Amino acid sequence: MAWFYVLIGGLLEIGWAYGMKESEGFTRPLPSAVTIFLLIVSFYFFAKSMTMLETGVAYAVYTGIGTAGTAIIGMMFLGESADPMRLLFLALLIGGIIGLKVISPEEPQNKKQTDEGGAG
């Protein structure tokens, strides 16, 4: 479930990042309200994931999903550059996100130690 929470949070991060552009500096009420809502829900899912995953990995994957997704949205819908070097580095970023997920345990080591060594 933890990786599902990171994924949902990261996808919602793409939404609020795009919403920030559409809100024009929070001067447009509806896009501003949607952006703030997406931001809160995104952080909620991210926070839930951090109770089950290593902090650094969860944060890197969460922000990586948001970064890669926002860059892709920019290239597809906002006319941003899609030159080969940008695509190469985007692929490296996505590869790093996948790599972190593959090598990460489901439960952080310090949480396991705390649970095993607790008073009782």
C-alpha positions in Angstrom: 0.0 0.0 0.0 2.9 2.4 0.7 4.0 2.5 -2.9 0.4 3.1 -4.0 0.3 6.1 -1.6 3.6 7.5 -3.1 2.3 7.0 -6.6 -1.1 8.8 -5.9 0.7 11.6 -4.1 3.2 12.0 -6.9 0.5 12.1 -9.6 -1.4 14.7 -7.6 1.8 16.7 -7.3 1.8 16.9 -11.1 -1.8 18.3 -10.9 -1.0 21.0 -8.3 2.2 22.0 -10.1 0.2 22.5 -13.3 -2.5 24.2 -11.3 0.0 26.7 -10.0 0.8 27.8 -13.6 -3.0 28.0 -14.4 -3.7 30.0 -11.2 -1.4 32.7 -12.5 0.2 33.4 -9.1 -3.0 32.5 -7.2 -4.8 35.4 -8.9 -7.5 33.2 -10.5 -9.9 31.8 -7.8 -11.0 28.5 -9.3 -7.6 27.2 -10.4 -6.1 28.5 -7.1 -8.7 26.5 -5.1 -8.1 23.3 -7.1 -4.4 23.7 -6.7 -4.6 24.1 -3.0 -7.0 21.1 -2.7 -4.6 18.9 -4.8 -1.6 20.1 -2.8 -3.3 19.0 0.5 -4.5 15.7 -0.8 -1.0 15.0 -2.4 0.7 15.7 0.9 -1.8 13.5 2.7 -0.9 10.5 0.6 2.8 11.3 0.8 2.6 11.5 4.6 0.8 8.2 4.8 3.5 6.6 2.6 6.3 7.9 4.9 4.9 6.0 7.8 5.7 2.8 5.9 8.8 3.6 3.8 12.2 5.1 4.4 12.0 8.8 4.4 14.7 9.6 1.8 13.4 7.0 -0.6 9.7 8.0 -0.2 10.6 11.7 -0.7 12.8 11.0 -3.7 10.2 8.9 -5.5 7.4 11.3 -4.6 9.2 14.3 -6.0 10.6 12.4 -8.9 7.2 11.4 -10.0 6.1 15.0 -9.7 9.1 16.3 -11.5 9.1 13.8 -14.4 5.3 14.1 -14.8 5.3 17.9 -14.7 8.1 17.9 -17.3 6.2 15.5 -19.6 3.0 17.6 -19.2 5.0 20.7 -20.1 6.4 19.1 -23.2 3.1 17.6 -24.3 0.7 20.5 -23.6 2.6 23.7 -22.8 5.0 23.8 -25.8 8.1 23.3 -23.7 11.2 21.9 -25.4 11.5 18.1 -26.0 15.0 18.1 -27.3 17.0 14.9 -27.1 19.1 15.9 -24.1 16.1 16.8 -22.1 14.5 13.5 -22.9 17.7 11.7 -22.0 17.9 13.3 -18.6 14.2 12.7 -18.1 14.7 9.0 -18.8 17.6 9.0 -16.3 15.3 10.5 -13.7 12.6 7.9 -14.3 15.2 5.2 -14.2 16.4 6.5 -10.9 12.9 6.5 -9.5 12.3 2.9 -10.6 15.7 1.9 -9.2 15.0 3.3 -5.8 11.6 1.5 -5.7 13.2 -1.8 -6.7 16.0 -1.8 -4.1 13.9 -0.4 -1.2 12.5 -2.6 1.5 8.8 -2.3 2.2 9.4 -1.2 5.8 12.2 1.1 7.0 14.9 -0.6 9.0 14.7 1.8 12.0 10.9 1.1 12.3 11.6 -2.7 12.5 14.2 -2.1 15.2 11.9 0.1 17.2 9.1 -2.5 17.0 11.4 -5.4 18.0 13.1 -3.5 20.8 10.0 -1.9 22.3 9.0 -2.1 25.9 6.8 -4.9 26.7 
